[in-house]
């Protein structure tokens, strides 16, 4: 996610205020916020979910809608998201 420079602190506050709720959502094993070391306006969230169904339940939740609604107005570029799997086990 790429934010307007003046919005990075607002985003970090939104995430900090909701991190425990997201982490505690049914099926969420972990969630982290990462920041690009060379471009402080770029962030990544990295979350592990027990299943795609759990992730979709979160995406359809009131919690997601609240967090996303407050976050999306802060972007300076279209956000991207990926679902990935471990290749080396």
N, C-alpha and C positions, 0 to 999 in steps of 0.2 A: 504494500500500500504506500502510495506517495502522497504526502501532505504538503499544503502550503506551509512555508517555514514558520509563519506566525501561529500555526495550528498544532504544531507537534506537542506542545505542553498540554493543550486541551485533550488531544487524543490519549496521551499517556495517563492523564487523570481519569478519563472515561474507562480505559482498560484497567487501571489500578482499582477503581471503584467496583468493577464487575468481575475481576479475575477469579476471585473465590467462588462466585456464583457460577461462572462458566465451568471452572474446575470441578465443582460439586454437582454439575448437571449429570443426570443418569447416563452412564455409558462413557463419560469423559475420563480417560486415564491420566491425562496431563495436558497442560496448555502453557505455552511460553510466549513471551513477546521478545522479538529480536530486532535490533536496529543496525542498519548498515553502518560500518565503521567509516566509510568515506563520504557518505551522503546521509546526514542525520535526519533528513526528511523522509527516508524510506524505512518502513517497518515491515516485519513479517510476523504473523502469528503461526505457531507450530503446535498443533494439537493432535493427540492420539485418542482415537475412539474405538470402543470395543467392536463396533460394526457400523456399516454405512447407514443402517436403520437408526442407530443412536444419533449419528451425525445429522441425519435428515430430521429427526425429532427436534434436535436443537435448532436447526435452521428454520423450523416451522414454529418455534416457541415465541412466547411473549418476550422472554429475556433477549433472544437474538434480535427481534424487531426493535426493542428499545435501544440496545447497544448499536445496532447497525444504523438506526435512524439518526442517532447522535453523531455517529462516526462519518457517514457518507457525505455529509455537508462540508467536511473538513478536507476532502481530497483535492489534489491538484491534477490528478490523472485517474483514468479508469482503473479500478482495482482488479487484480487477477487472483484466482484461487486454483489450487490443484489438489486432487486426491491422489495419493501415491501409495506404493506398497514397497516393502523391503525386498530387495533382490537377493542379497546375500544373507542367508540365515544360518 
